[in-house]
Amino acid sequence: MPWRETLEPVRMQRVALVAPQRTWRHALVTVADTGVVELDRVSDAAETAPGDADRRLARLNLPEVAPLLRVDPPDLDDLERTEPAERVAALLAGEVALAGVATDAVHRGSVAALTGWVPGHDLAAVQDRLTPLGAAVVPLPLPRGTDPPTLLRSRGALGTSFDPLVRTYATVPYADLDPTVVAGLAYVVMFGMMFADAGHGLLVVAAGLLLRGGRFRRLDRFRRTWPFVVGAGLSATFFGVLFGELFGPTGVLPAVWIDPLGQPVELLGAAIGVGALLLGGAYALGAVNRWREHGWQAALVAPTGLAGVAMFIGLGLVAWGVGVGTTALVVAGVVVAVVGLVLTFVGLLAAAGGGGAGAAQATVQLVDAVIGLGTSLVSFARLAAFGLAHAALSSLLVDAVTSLQQLGPLGVVGALVLAVVGTLAIVAFEALVAGIQALRLEYYELFSRVFESEGRPFRPWHVPTAQQESRWSP
Protein backbone atom coordinates (compact mmCIF):
# COMPACT_ATOMS: atom_id res chain seq x y z
CA MET A 1 0.00 0.00 0.00
CA PRO A 2 1.45 3.44 -0.92
CA TRP A 3 2.35 5.44 2.18
CA ARG A 4 -0.05 8.22 1.19
CA GLU A 5 -3.00 5.83 1.42
CA THR A 6 -2.17 5.08 5.05
CA LEU A 7 -3.01 8.72 5.85
CA GLU A 8 -6.47 8.52 4.27
CA PRO A 9 -9.66 6.93 5.56
CA VAL A 10 -10.61 3.60 4.00
CA ARG A 11 -12.14 4.04 0.53
CA MET A 12 -15.89 3.44 0.74
CA GLN A 13 -18.08 2.09 -2.06
CA ARG A 14 -21.74 3.02 -2.46
CA VAL A 15 -23.69 -0.19 -3.17
CA ALA A 16 -27.15 -1.63 -3.62
CA LEU A 17 -27.91 -4.97 -2.01
CA VAL A 18 -30.21 -6.80 -4.43
CA ALA A 19 -31.67 -10.28 -3.94
CA PRO A 20 -34.65 -12.40 -5.06
CA GLN A 21 -37.58 -12.34 -2.66
CA ARG A 22 -37.15 -16.05 -1.98
CA THR A 23 -33.61 -15.59 -0.63
CA TRP A 24 -34.02 -12.04 0.71
CA ARG A 25 -33.91 -13.06 4.37
CA HIS A 26 -30.91 -15.30 3.80
CA ALA A 27 -29.12 -12.43 2.02
CA LEU A 28 -29.81 -10.05 4.90
CA VAL A 29 -28.60 -12.61 7.45
CA THR A 30 -25.44 -13.11 5.40
CA VAL A 31 -24.79 -9.37 5.24
CA ALA A 32 -25.40 -9.07 8.99
CA ASP A 33 -22.95 -11.90 9.61
CA THR A 34 -20.17 -10.20 7.62
CA GLY A 35 -20.36 -7.07 9.76
CA VAL A 36 -18.83 -4.89 7.04
CA VAL A 37 -21.91 -3.36 5.37
CA GLU A 38 -23.68 -0.23 6.54
CA LEU A 39 -27.28 -0.25 5.25
CA ASP A 40 -29.22 2.97 4.82
CA ARG A 41 -31.98 3.48 7.34
CA VAL A 42 -35.00 5.54 6.35
CA SER A 43 -37.66 4.66 8.89
CA ASP A 44 -37.48 5.73 12.51
CA ALA A 45 -37.32 2.71 14.81
CA ALA A 46 -39.25 4.62 17.49
CA GLU A 47 -42.16 5.14 15.10
CA THR A 48 -42.29 1.55 13.85
CA ALA A 49 -45.09 -0.54 15.28
CA PRO A 50 -43.71 -3.33 17.51
CA GLY A 51 -43.93 -6.82 16.08
CA ASP A 52 -44.38 -10.21 17.73
CA ALA A 53 -40.64 -10.54 18.45
CA ASP A 54 -40.60 -7.09 20.10
CA ARG A 55 -43.47 -7.98 22.40
CA ARG A 56 -42.01 -11.37 23.35
CA LEU A 57 -38.61 -9.78 24.05
CA ALA A 58 -40.24 -7.15 26.27
CA ARG A 59 -42.07 -9.86 28.23
CA LEU A 60 -38.79 -11.63 29.02
CA ASN A 61 -37.58 -8.46 30.78
CA LEU A 62 -33.92 -9.58 30.66
CA PRO A 63 -30.81 -7.38 30.55
CA GLU A 64 -29.73 -6.36 27.06
CA VAL A 65 -28.07 -9.23 25.19
CA ALA A 66 -26.04 -9.45 21.99
CA PRO A 67 -28.46 -10.36 19.18
CA LEU A 68 -28.16 -13.51 17.08
CA LEU A 69 -29.82 -14.57 13.83
CA ARG A 70 -30.80 -17.82 12.19
CA VAL A 71 -30.90 -18.22 8.43
CA ASP A 72 -34.43 -19.65 8.56
CA PRO A 73 -37.18 -17.82 10.47
CA PRO A 74 -37.45 -19.45 13.91
CA ASP A 75 -40.73 -20.74 15.30
CA LEU A 76 -41.05 -18.32 18.21
CA ASP A 77 -43.40 -20.54 20.24
CA ASP A 78 -41.09 -23.55 19.85
CA LEU A 79 -38.09 -21.30 20.56
CA GLU A 80 -39.49 -20.22 23.93
CA ARG A 81 -40.27 -23.83 24.89
CA THR A 82 -36.93 -25.40 23.97
CA GLU A 83 -34.20 -22.78 24.44
CA PRO A 84 -32.76 -21.10 27.57
CA ALA A 85 -34.13 -17.64 28.26
CA GLU A 86 -30.84 -15.86 27.43
CA ARG A 87 -30.61 -17.54 24.04
CA VAL A 88 -34.27 -16.83 23.35
CA ALA A 89 -33.62 -13.15 24.14
CA ALA A 90 -30.62 -13.08 21.80
CA LEU A 91 -32.55 -14.64 18.91
CA LEU A 92 -35.55 -12.40 19.49
CA ALA A 93 -33.26 -9.36 19.53
CA GLY A 94 -31.83 -10.55 16.22
CA GLU A 95 -35.30 -10.83 14.72
CA VAL A 96 -36.12 -7.31 15.93
CA ALA A 97 -32.95 -5.95 14.31
CA LEU A 98 -33.67 -7.83 11.07
CA ALA A 99 -37.24 -6.56 10.94
CA GLY A 100 -36.03 -2.98 11.42
CA VAL A 101 -33.65 -3.25 8.48
CA ALA A 102 -36.13 -5.09 6.26
CA THR A 103 -38.68 -2.29 6.77
CA ASP A 104 -36.54 0.03 4.62
CA ALA A 105 -36.20 -2.40 1.70
CA VAL A 106 -37.66 -1.60 -1.72
CA HIS A 107 -39.66 -4.47 -3.25
CA ARG A 108 -40.32 -4.69 -6.98
CA GLY A 109 -41.90 -7.86 -8.23
CA SER A 110 -39.67 -10.79 -7.29
CA VAL A 111 -36.70 -8.62 -6.23
CA ALA A 112 -35.88 -6.66 -3.05
CA ALA A 113 -33.13 -4.09 -2.57
CA LEU A 114 -31.42 -1.85 -0.04
CA THR A 115 -28.66 0.72 -0.45
CA GLY A 116 -25.63 1.19 1.75
CA TRP A 117 -21.86 1.44 2.05
CA VAL A 118 -19.07 -1.15 1.96
CA PRO A 119 -15.31 -0.66 2.42
CA GLY A 120 -13.77 -1.06 -1.03
CA HIS A 121 -11.41 -3.83 0.06
CA ASP A 122 -14.34 -5.91 1.42
CA LEU A 123 -16.61 -5.61 -1.62
CA ALA A 124 -15.39 -8.76 -3.42
CA ALA A 125 -15.55 -10.90 -0.27
CA VAL A 126 -19.15 -9.83 0.44
CA GLN A 127 -20.08 -10.56 -3.16
CA ASP A 128 -18.61 -14.06 -2.89
CA ARG A 129 -20.83 -14.75 0.11
CA LEU A 130 -23.96 -13.54 -1.68
CA THR A 131 -23.45 -15.12 -5.11
CA PRO A 132 -24.74 -18.62 -4.13
CA LEU A 133 -28.01 -16.96 -3.04
CA GLY A 134 -28.53 -15.25 -6.37
CA ALA A 135 -27.92 -11.94 -4.59
CA ALA A 136 -25.38 -9.21 -5.27
CA VAL A 137 -23.92 -5.96 -3.98
CA VAL A 138 -23.99 -3.66 -6.99
CA PRO A 139 -21.54 -0.70 -7.01
CA LEU A 140 -23.30 2.64 -7.42
CA PRO A 141 -21.97 6.12 -8.24
CA LEU A 142 -21.56 8.48 -5.32
CA PRO A 143 -24.70 10.65 -5.02
CA ARG A 144 -24.00 14.35 -5.53
CA GLY A 145 -23.62 16.22 -2.26
CA THR A 146 -23.24 13.03 -0.21
CA ASP A 147 -20.19 12.32 1.93
CA PRO A 148 -19.37 8.65 2.59
CA PRO A 149 -19.00 7.50 6.18
CA THR A 150 -15.50 7.46 7.64
CA LEU A 151 -13.61 4.31 8.56
CA LEU A 152 -10.02 4.94 9.64
CA ARG A 153 -7.31 2.46 8.79
CA SER A 154 -5.69 0.29 11.42
CA ARG A 155 -2.47 1.96 12.58
CA GLY A 156 -1.17 -0.51 15.15
CA ALA A 157 -1.07 -0.13 18.93
CA LEU A 158 0.37 3.41 18.83
CA GLY A 159 -2.26 4.81 16.47
CA THR A 160 -5.08 3.00 18.27
CA SER A 161 -4.03 4.47 21.61
CA PHE A 162 -4.24 7.97 20.08
CA ASP A 163 -7.76 7.39 18.66
CA PRO A 164 -9.71 8.89 21.60
CA LEU A 165 -7.76 12.14 21.25
CA VAL A 166 -9.21 12.82 17.80
CA ARG A 167 -12.53 11.01 18.15
CA THR A 168 -13.49 13.07 21.21
CA TYR A 169 -13.09 16.24 19.14
CA ALA A 170 -14.66 15.11 15.86
CA THR A 171 -15.05 12.28 13.40
CA VAL A 172 -12.48 12.80 10.66
CA PRO A 173 -14.33 13.86 7.46
CA TYR A 174 -14.10 11.28 4.68
CA ALA A 175 -12.19 13.66 2.39
CA ASP A 176 -9.61 14.65 5.02
CA LEU A 177 -6.30 13.13 5.94
CA ASP A 178 -6.24 11.17 9.18
CA PRO A 179 -4.25 13.28 11.70
CA THR A 180 -4.44 10.78 14.57
CA VAL A 181 -0.78 9.77 14.85
CA VAL A 182 0.54 13.30 14.21
CA ALA A 183 -1.93 14.75 16.72
CA GLY A 184 -0.90 12.17 19.32
CA LEU A 185 2.78 12.95 18.87
CA ALA A 186 2.10 16.69 19.15
CA TYR A 187 0.19 16.04 22.37
CA VAL A 188 2.97 14.05 24.02
CA VAL A 189 5.51 16.75 23.07
CA MET A 190 3.40 19.46 24.70
CA PHE A 191 2.73 17.30 27.75
CA GLY A 192 6.41 16.49 28.11
CA MET A 193 7.48 20.14 27.96
CA MET A 194 5.02 21.09 30.72
CA PHE A 195 5.75 18.01 32.85
CA ALA A 196 9.50 18.08 32.27
CA ASP A 197 11.16 15.89 34.89
CA ALA A 198 13.14 12.73 34.19
CA GLY A 199 12.15 11.08 37.48
CA HIS A 200 8.47 11.98 37.27
CA GLY A 201 8.41 10.97 33.61
CA LEU A 202 9.77 7.52 34.44
CA LEU A 203 6.98 7.13 37.02
CA VAL A 204 4.45 7.87 34.27
CA VAL A 205 6.19 5.29 32.05
CA ALA A 206 5.90 2.75 34.88
CA ALA A 207 2.18 3.57 35.20
CA GLY A 208 1.73 2.97 31.47
CA LEU A 209 3.48 -0.39 31.69
CA LEU A 210 1.28 -1.39 34.63
CA LEU A 211 -1.74 -0.40 32.58
CA ARG A 212 -0.48 -2.64 29.77
CA GLY A 213 -0.11 -5.55 32.19
CA GLY A 214 -3.84 -5.48 32.95
CA ARG A 215 -3.46 -6.16 36.67
CA PHE A 216 -6.07 -3.57 37.62
CA ARG A 217 -9.45 -4.77 36.38
CA ARG A 218 -11.12 -1.42 36.93
CA LEU A 219 -8.75 0.14 34.40
CA ASP A 220 -9.25 -2.49 31.69
CA ARG A 221 -11.22 -0.09 29.51
CA PHE A 222 -8.17 2.21 29.38
CA ARG A 223 -5.70 -0.59 28.71
CA ARG A 224 -5.30 0.09 25.01
CA THR A 225 -4.11 3.63 25.79
CA TRP A 226 -0.92 2.36 27.44
CA PRO A 227 1.34 3.38 24.49
CA PHE A 228 -0.08 6.91 24.84
CA VAL A 229 0.76 6.99 28.56
CA VAL A 230 4.23 5.54 28.01
CA GLY A 231 4.87 8.04 25.21
CA ALA A 232 3.86 10.95 27.44
CA GLY A 233 6.19 9.68 30.16
CA LEU A 234 9.10 9.30 27.76
CA SER A 235 8.51 12.81 26.46
CA ALA A 236 8.54 14.17 30.02
CA THR A 237 11.74 12.23 30.71
CA PHE A 238 13.37 13.65 27.58
CA PHE A 239 12.52 17.25 28.46
CA GLY A 240 13.54 16.57 32.06
CA VAL A 241 17.03 15.65 30.83
CA LEU A 242 17.12 18.80 28.67
CA PHE A 243 16.05 20.96 31.64
CA GLY A 244 18.19 19.20 34.25
CA GLU A 245 15.21 18.00 36.31
CA LEU A 246 15.31 14.65 38.18
CA PHE A 247 12.65 14.62 40.90
CA GLY A 248 13.03 18.38 40.87
CA PRO A 249 16.16 20.55 40.56
CA THR A 250 18.22 18.15 42.67
CA GLY A 251 21.44 18.88 40.79
CA VAL A 252 21.85 15.23 39.83
CA LEU A 253 21.29 16.09 36.17
CA PRO A 254 22.90 19.15 34.63
CA ALA A 255 20.69 21.27 32.38
CA VAL A 256 21.56 20.25 28.82
CA TRP A 257 19.45 22.97 27.19
CA ILE A 258 17.58 25.35 29.53
CA ASP A 259 17.38 25.73 33.29
CA PRO A 260 13.69 26.61 33.80
CA LEU A 261 14.16 28.43 37.10
CA GLY A 262 17.35 30.16 36.01
CA GLN A 263 16.38 30.99 32.41
CA PRO A 264 12.62 31.68 32.34
CA VAL A 265 12.85 34.09 29.38
CA GLU A 266 14.70 31.50 27.28
CA LEU A 267 12.08 28.90 28.28
CA LEU A 268 9.31 31.26 27.14
CA GLY A 269 11.03 31.76 23.78
CA ALA A 270 11.43 28.00 23.36
CA ALA A 271 7.73 27.47 24.12
CA ILE A 272 6.70 30.05 21.50
CA GLY A 273 9.06 28.39 19.01
CA VAL A 274 7.56 24.96 19.63
CA GLY A 275 4.10 26.50 19.28
CA ALA A 276 5.05 28.10 15.96
CA LEU A 277 6.22 24.73 14.61
CA LEU A 278 3.00 23.02 15.72
CA LEU A 279 0.83 25.81 14.30
CA GLY A 280 2.74 25.63 11.01
CA GLY A 281 2.05 21.91 10.82
CA ALA A 282 -1.65 22.47 11.58
CA TYR A 283 -1.90 25.11 8.85
CA ALA A 284 -0.18 22.82 6.35
CA LEU A 285 -2.50 19.93 7.16
CA GLY A 286 -5.50 22.26 7.04
CA ALA A 287 -4.51 23.51 3.58
CA VAL A 288 -4.27 19.95 2.29
CA ASN A 289 -7.67 19.11 3.77
CA ARG A 290 -9.32 22.21 2.22
CA TRP A 291 -7.96 21.12 -1.18
CA ARG A 292 -9.23 17.57 -0.71
CA GLU A 293 -12.64 18.80 0.49
CA HIS A 294 -13.44 21.55 -2.01
CA GLY A 295 -10.63 21.83 -4.58
CA TRP A 296 -7.76 24.22 -5.10
CA GLN A 297 -9.91 27.37 -5.19
CA ALA A 298 -11.14 26.79 -1.63
CA ALA A 299 -7.67 25.79 -0.48
CA LEU A 300 -6.29 29.03 -1.91
CA VAL A 301 -8.60 31.48 -0.11
CA ALA A 302 -9.61 29.63 3.07
CA PRO A 303 -8.38 31.14 6.38
CA THR A 304 -7.27 27.62 7.28
CA GLY A 305 -5.88 27.01 3.77
CA LEU A 306 -3.07 28.54 1.74
CA ALA A 307 -4.23 32.07 2.62
CA GLY A 308 -3.82 31.27 6.29
CA VAL A 309 -0.45 29.66 5.60
CA ALA A 310 0.69 32.85 3.83
CA MET A 311 -0.41 35.03 6.77
CA PHE A 312 1.36 32.74 9.21
CA ILE A 313 4.60 32.61 7.22
CA GLY A 314 4.49 36.36 6.55
CA LEU A 315 4.10 37.28 10.20
CA GLY A 316 6.83 34.78 11.08
CA LEU A 317 9.23 36.39 8.61
CA VAL A 318 8.43 39.85 10.00
CA ALA A 319 9.14 38.67 13.55
CA TRP A 320 12.34 36.97 12.42
CA GLY A 321 13.47 40.03 10.53
CA VAL A 322 12.81 42.33 13.48
CA GLY A 323 14.60 39.94 15.80
CA VAL A 324 17.79 39.74 13.73
CA GLY A 325 17.56 43.27 12.35
CA THR A 326 17.29 42.25 8.68
CA THR A 327 15.17 44.63 6.61
CA ALA A 328 14.89 42.21 3.69
CA LEU A 329 13.18 39.63 5.87
CA VAL A 330 10.76 42.23 7.20
CA VAL A 331 9.85 43.41 3.69
CA ALA A 332 9.44 39.85 2.42
CA GLY A 333 7.28 39.01 5.43
CA VAL A 334 5.05 42.04 4.87
CA VAL A 335 4.55 41.12 1.20
CA VAL A 336 3.70 37.49 1.99
CA ALA A 337 1.37 38.51 4.85
CA VAL A 338 -0.44 41.05 2.64
CA VAL A 339 -0.96 38.38 -0.04
CA GLY A 340 -2.42 36.09 2.63
CA LEU A 341 -4.68 38.87 3.93
CA VAL A 342 -5.99 39.66 0.44
CA LEU A 343 -6.66 36.01 -0.35
CA THR A 344 -8.39 35.51 2.99
CA PHE A 345 -10.58 38.58 2.43
CA VAL A 346 -11.55 37.32 -1.03
CA GLY A 347 -12.59 33.98 0.42
CA LEU A 348 -14.53 35.52 3.29
CA LEU A 349 -16.24 37.99 0.95
CA ALA A 350 -17.34 35.19 -1.38
CA ALA A 351 -18.67 33.18 1.57
CA ALA A 352 -20.58 36.25 2.82
CA GLY A 353 -22.30 36.71 -0.55
CA GLY A 354 -20.57 39.93 -1.64
CA GLY A 355 -22.03 43.41 -1.49
CA GLY A 356 -21.59 46.06 1.19
CA ALA A 357 -22.90 43.91 4.01
CA GLY A 358 -20.72 41.02 2.87
CA ALA A 359 -17.65 43.28 2.76
CA ALA A 360 -18.32 44.49 6.31
CA GLN A 361 -18.75 40.94 7.53
CA ALA A 362 -15.58 39.79 5.72
CA THR A 363 -13.61 42.69 7.24
CA VAL A 364 -14.67 41.77 10.76
CA GLN A 365 -13.86 38.12 10.14
CA LEU A 366 -10.47 39.05 8.69
CA VAL A 367 -9.56 41.09 11.77
CA ASP A 368 -10.72 38.21 13.94
CA ALA A 369 -8.55 35.76 11.95
CA VAL A 370 -5.44 37.94 12.39
CA ILE A 371 -6.07 38.42 16.10
CA GLY A 372 -6.78 34.70 16.45
CA LEU A 373 -3.46 33.85 14.85
CA GLY A 374 -1.61 36.08 17.30
CA THR A 375 -3.49 34.83 20.36
CA SER A 376 -2.99 31.22 19.28
CA LEU A 377 0.76 31.71 19.13
CA VAL A 378 0.81 33.45 22.51
CA SER A 379 -1.28 30.60 23.96
CA PHE A 380 1.70 28.30 23.59
CA ALA A 381 3.47 30.37 26.24
CA ARG A 382 1.63 28.11 28.67
CA LEU A 383 4.13 25.38 27.72
CA ALA A 384 6.73 27.52 29.52
CA ALA A 385 4.41 28.76 32.27
CA PHE A 386 3.28 25.32 33.42
CA GLY A 387 6.75 23.87 32.90
CA LEU A 388 8.10 26.60 35.15
CA ALA A 389 5.34 25.97 37.71
CA HIS A 390 6.20 22.25 37.70
CA ALA A 391 9.88 23.04 38.30
CA ALA A 392 9.06 25.53 41.07
CA LEU A 393 6.75 23.10 42.87
CA SER A 394 9.38 20.36 42.68
CA SER A 395 11.99 22.83 43.95
CA LEU A 396 9.86 23.58 47.01
CA LEU A 397 9.61 19.87 47.77
CA VAL A 398 13.38 19.44 47.41
CA ASP A 399 14.02 22.34 49.79
CA ALA A 400 11.56 20.97 52.34
CA VAL A 401 13.07 17.48 52.23
CA THR A 402 16.59 18.91 52.56
CA SER A 403 15.59 20.97 55.59
CA LEU A 404 13.99 17.98 57.34
CA GLN A 405 17.09 15.85 56.84
CA GLN A 406 19.03 18.22 59.08
CA LEU A 407 16.78 17.59 62.11
CA GLY A 408 18.24 14.25 63.15
CA PRO A 409 16.93 10.66 62.77
CA LEU A 410 13.27 11.65 63.04
CA GLY A 411 13.88 14.35 60.49
CA VAL A 412 15.35 11.81 58.09
CA VAL A 413 12.28 9.61 58.45
CA GLY A 414 10.02 12.61 57.97
CA ALA A 415 12.04 13.69 54.94
CA LEU A 416 11.66 10.22 53.41
CA VAL A 417 7.88 10.22 53.97
CA LEU A 418 7.56 13.75 52.63
CA ALA A 419 9.65 12.90 49.57
CA VAL A 420 7.46 9.90 48.68
CA VAL A 421 4.09 11.52 49.45
CA GLY A 422 5.07 14.86 47.94
CA THR A 423 6.42 13.30 44.77
CA LEU A 424 3.25 11.25 44.23
CA ALA A 425 1.09 14.31 44.89
CA ILE A 426 3.10 16.45 42.44
CA VAL A 427 3.02 13.74 39.79
CA ALA A 428 -0.75 13.28 40.11
CA PHE A 429 -1.59 16.99 40.24
CA GLU A 430 0.86 18.21 37.60
CA ALA A 431 0.08 15.31 35.24
CA LEU A 432 -3.59 16.29 35.42
CA VAL A 433 -2.83 19.96 34.81
CA ALA A 434 -0.36 19.28 31.98
CA GLY A 435 -2.75 16.79 30.39
CA ILE A 436 -5.65 19.26 30.40
CA GLN A 437 -3.55 22.14 29.11
CA ALA A 438 -2.05 20.05 26.31
CA LEU A 439 -5.58 18.97 25.36
CA ARG A 440 -6.70 22.59 25.33
CA LEU A 441 -3.87 23.59 22.98
CA GLU A 442 -4.55 20.57 20.77
CA TYR A 443 -8.24 21.28 20.38
CA TYR A 444 -8.46 25.08 20.32
CA GLU A 445 -5.23 26.04 18.57
CA LEU A 446 -4.40 23.08 16.32
CA PHE A 447 -7.56 21.13 15.49
CA SER A 448 -9.48 24.34 14.76
CA ARG A 449 -7.16 24.77 11.76
CA VAL A 450 -7.12 21.13 10.69
CA PHE A 451 -10.91 20.58 10.66
CA GLU A 452 -13.67 22.74 9.22
CA SER A 453 -16.44 20.16 9.43
CA GLU A 454 -17.17 16.81 11.01
CA GLY A 455 -17.54 13.47 9.29
CA ARG A 456 -19.90 10.60 10.01
CA PRO A 457 -18.50 7.36 11.44
CA PHE A 458 -18.97 4.14 9.49
CA ARG A 459 -21.43 1.96 11.42
CA PRO A 460 -21.73 -1.48 9.81
CA TRP A 461 -24.66 -3.69 10.65
CA HIS A 462 -23.41 -6.76 12.49
CA VAL A 463 -25.53 -9.56 13.88
CA PRO A 464 -23.72 -12.95 13.88
CA THR A 465 -25.52 -16.12 12.96
CA ALA A 466 -26.48 -18.46 15.76
CA GLN A 467 -24.82 -21.46 14.14
CA GLN A 468 -21.36 -19.88 13.83
CA GLU A 469 -20.93 -16.51 15.46
CA SER A 470 -17.50 -15.61 14.01
CA ARG A 471 -17.23 -17.30 10.63
CA TRP A 472 -16.64 -13.99 8.81
CA SER A 473 -12.97 -13.22 8.27
CA PRO A 474 -12.48 -10.22 5.97
Protein Blocks (a to p, Z undefined) as FASTA:
>chain_A
ZZklmmpccddddddddddfklmmmmmmmmmmnopaccddfbdfklpccdfklmmmmmno
pacddddddfbacdfklmmmmpcfklmmmmmmmmmmmmmmmmmpccehjaccddddddfk
lmmmmmmmmmmnopacddddddehiacddddddebjklmmmmmmmmmmoccdfkbccfkl
mmmmmmmmmmmmmmgcfklmmmmmmmmmmmmnomamklmmmmmmmmmmmmmmmmmmmmmm
mnopaeiaehlaccfkbcfklmmmlmmmmmmmmmmmmmmmmmmmmmmmmmmmnojklmmm
gmklmmlmmmmmmmmmmmmmmmnopaklmmmmmmmmmmmmmmmmmmmmmmnogajklmmm
mmmmmmmmmmmmmmmmmmmmmmmmmmmmmmmmmmmmmmmmmmmmmnojklmmmmmmmmmm
mmmmmmmmmmmmmmmmmmmmmmmmmmmmmpmbdcddddddddddfklmclpcZZ
